[in-house]
Amino acid sequence: MKNDLVVVCGGGGFIGGHLVADLRRQGFTRIRAVDRKPQTGWYQRFPDVENLVLDLDLKGNCYSAVQGAYTVYNLAADMGGMGFIENNKALCMLSVLINTHLLQAVKDLGIQRYFYASSACVYNGDKQRDTNVTALKEEDAYPALPEDGYGWEKLFSERMCRHFREDYGIWTRVARYHNVYGPFGTYDGGREKAPAATCRKVIAAKLAGTNDIEIWGDGHQTRSFMYIDDCLKGTQMLTHSDFVEPINIGSSELVSINQLVDMVEDIAGIKLKRSYNLKAPKGVNGRNSDNTLIQKVFGWEPSTRLRDGMEQTYRWIHDQMIARKEGKAVQSFH
């Protein structure tokens, strides 16, 4: 019911902010957004939403955050792009506190539904050594060899959700996101992911007239990238379904990093000289989402073309960078 309280943990972040905005568009009247960042640092913030600044690493704050809720979305984590997660493994692992404490609060307070945002980083690294990767099926998470730090935390937290469902009857749902991107997200500072980082680098080169770009790795590594609108649809579809196992929510449109750069250059109307930093973090050689299961269960899969999503993302980042260059305040709240 649209007058039931919905709590979005990580509501000041990229995906969380978009989820809050989408819930408002659907007519939900009681939304609580929770994030540990000061509200001035939230990507999207709305005056008709109950906005709370709480560190969800702390157990007591988790109880305060979800009190009275019907549905809880856990999108809160200390994470970023490959540069961040390779160099901050301990910080990434500590996010296990958030999910653990939230699950305890959900159990003790009798909350009906709980969604956990996992990641394709849970998948066995041995299956991602080839750039011509075979798309990853849900069963490829085991035997376990996930991304060190971040991937282990996600896989462990998935199991926590499973056992709280089995032992306590909590309605837990788990999605494995594959590289979500779009506007209103991080594009600089070290936590940004490849689509936003590529847009920023191309825009910076164009504005500065340097006409060069550094690419992490050799550019041949492959990925699929999912636009935020598809992420929101899949997340809510799963949360309110009867499907209980972890499931991929990701695009199956595979591209190399070089192809991603080609695309952003074309959007920008520029061609840059490329240099390759082979010592920089680059992650696995190949990763793609096998969508057989989500098609079978829901008759749907993420379908936004990468080019279309990147055009939207590029325009937003371009406007942000121009505003900064002109010394204008960058407004990310409503």
N, C-alpha and C positions, 0 to 999 in steps of 0.2 A: 504494500500500500504506500502511496506517495506521501502520506503523513507520518510514516514510520521513520525513526531516526536512522540515518545512514552516516557512518563515520569513515572518513578517508584518512588513513594514517600515511604520512608523507604528502599531505595535501598542499604543501608549499613547493613541492618538487614539480618536475616536468610532467610525468604521467598523472600524478595525483591532482595537479592543478587542472589538467584537461578533464579528468574524471569529474571533479567538482562542477566544472562548467557544463559538462554534458548532463549531469543529474539535474542541474538547475533548468536547463533547456527542456528536459522531460517533465518538469513540473513538480519535482520533489521539493517539499516545503521545509523539511527539517534535515539539514546537512551540517555536520561538524567536520571541519578540516583541522588536522593536527600536524604540526611540524616543529622541529627544534630550532629552526632558523628564525631570527627576528622577522616579523611580518613584512618589513620593508624589503627583505630579501626573497620573498615568495614570488614565483613566476606569475601566478594569477591569484588574486584575492578579491573576495566579493563581500560587500557590506551586509547582505542578507544571509550570510553563512556564519555559523558560530566558529570563529577562528581561534584556536588555542595554540600557544607556544609551550610545548612540553617535550622533554627529552625522553623518548620511549625506551632508551636503554634501562631506565629505572622502573622497577616493578610497580611502585605506587602510582606513577604517572600513567601507566597502561590502564590501570583500573579507572582512573579519572577520565581518561580519553574515551573509553568505550561505555561508560555508565549509561544505561538507558537505551542502548543501540539495539536495532533489529539486525542490521547488516554491517559488518566491518570489512573494509578493504585494507589489507596490509601492503602498502607500496613503499613503506619506509625502509631505508637501508643506507649505509655509508658506502657509496659506490661511485663509479664513473667509467670512463672509457679505459682502453687497454693500458694506457700510460699510468692511470691511477691504480688499477687493480693489481698490476704487476709489481708496483712499488709500495703498496699499502696492504699487504696480505693480513696483517694482524687487525687493522681497522675493519677490513671487510669481514673477518671472522667474528668480530664483536657484534655484528648485526644479529647474530644468533640470539642475543639477549632480547631483542625487540620481539621476534616471533614467539620465543618461549614465554615471555611475560604476557604478551597479548593473548596467547592461547590459554594461559592460566586464568586470565581475567574473563575471557569469553566463557570458559567452563564455569567459573564460580558465580558469574552474574547471569547465567542462563541466556546468553545471546544466541540468536537463531542461526545466523549465517556468517561464515568467515572465509574470505578469499585471501590467498597468499600468492604474491608475485614472485615466481622463481625465474630461472634463466636457462638459456641454451648452454651456458657455461657448465651445467651439470653433466654434459655428455662426455663419454669416454674419449680422451685425447688421442688414443690410438686410431680412432675412426675419423680423425680430422687432420691427418698428415698430408693428404693429397689435395692440391688445389681443385682437381676435378672430383670433389668430394661426393660420395653417395649421400643423398639427403638423409638426415638423422631421424630415425623413428623413436618413439617414446621408450621402447625397450632398450635402446642403445645407451641408456644411462648406467646400465649394469652389464658386466662387472665394473665397479666404480673406478674411474680415473678422471675426475673432473678437473676444471681449472683450479690451480692451487690457490688456496685462500678463499676467494669469492665463490668459486664453484662448489667447494666443499661445504661452505656455510649454507648455500642454497639447497644442496642435496640433503644435508642433515635436517634442515628446516622442513623440507618436503616430508621426510619421515616423521617428524614431530606432528605435522598436520594429519598424516595418515593414522598414527596411533591415537591421537586425541579423538579422531573420528571413530576408530574401531572400539576404543575403550570407554569413551564418554558420550558417544552418540552425537558429537558436534558436527554440524553441516560444514565441512571444510572442502574447499575447492582450490586446486593448484594449477596455475598456467606457467608454462615455460616460454617466456618471451624471447623472441629473436630480434635483437637490435632495433629497438623502437626509436623513431626519429620524428621530427616535426618542429613547428614554431613553438615559442614560449619554453625554451629549454636552454641548457648550458651550451655555449659555443666557444668559450675560452676559459682560461684559468687552470687547466689541467684535468678537469673531470669530463670534458666533452668527448663525444663519440665520433666515429669517422664521418658520418654525413655532415654534422655541424662543423667539425674541424675543417673538412674540405671546403665547405662554403666560406668559412672565415678566412682561410688561407688564400683562396682565389679572390675574394673581395679585397683583402688587404693588399695583395699584389697589384690589383687593378687600381685601387685608390692611390697607392704609393708610386705606381708606374715602374715597379721593379721587374715585373713580368717573369718572376721565377717562383717555384714552389718546392718545398721539401716534402717528400713522401716517406712515411715510416715503412721499413721493409723494402722488398723489391717491387711492390705493386702488383704482384701476381696472386697474392693471397685473395681468396674469394669469400664472399659473405652474401646473405640476404638481409634486406632492411625493410622493416614494417612501418608504415605510416601510422601516426597516432590514432586516426579515426578508426582504422581497422582494429587496433589494439583495444580501444574502448568498447567496440561492439563485441569482440570476442570475449573480453573480460566479463561483461555483464551477462552475456549469453551463458557462459560457463557457470557463473556464480548462482544463477537461478535455475540451473538444470539439475537433472538427477545423475549426471556423470561424475564419478567420484575419483578417478585416477588422474595423475598429472597428464597434461595434454599440451602439445605444441600450439602456440599462437604466434605465427610468423609467416612472412611472405616466402614463396618458393622461387621468386625471381632472383637467380644467382648472378652476381657480377663480381669482377675483380676490382680491386682498389683503383687500378689504372682506368678501368671503365667508368668507375664512379667519378674520378677526376675529369675524364673526357666529358661526362655529362654536365658537370658543374661549369666547366670551361665553356661549353656550348650555351648554357643558360646565361652565362655572363658575357658572352660574345668576345671571348679572349682566348688566346693560346699561350701557355706558359712553358718556360724551360723547366724541366724536372730534374731534381737531384734526389737520390735515394739514400736514406739513412739506415744502413743495414744493422746498426747497433741499437736502434730504437725499439721499444716494445711493439710487437706486431701480432701477437696471439697465434692461434692455430693457423695452419695453411689454408684450410677450407672448412666452411660450415654453412649448412643449408637446412631448411625446415622441410621434413616430409609431412605433408598435410593429408595423408590417407585417412588417419584416424578422425581428424576434425571434420573432414568431408563426410565420413561415414556417420558420425554422431550427430552433426548439426546441419549437414547439407550445405556447408558454407566454408570458405577460407578467406584469409586476407587477400584482397584483390586490387588495391590501389597501385597503379603503375609507379615504379620508382621515379620515373621522370616527372610525373605529375606531383608527387609528394615533395620531390627535391625543389621544384619550382616554388612551391609554397614556402618551404623552409628557407631557401635562398633569399626570397624577398623579405621575409621577416628579419633575418640576420643582417641583411644589407641595410634595412631601415634602422636597426639598432646601432650598427657601426657608424652610420652617417650621423645619427643623433649624438653619439658620443664624440665624434670628431668635431661637431659644431658646438659642443659643450652644453647640449641640452639634456635635461633630465630624461632618463629612459623609464617610461611608465609601463609596468607590467601588471598593474592591478586595475580593477574596475569599480 
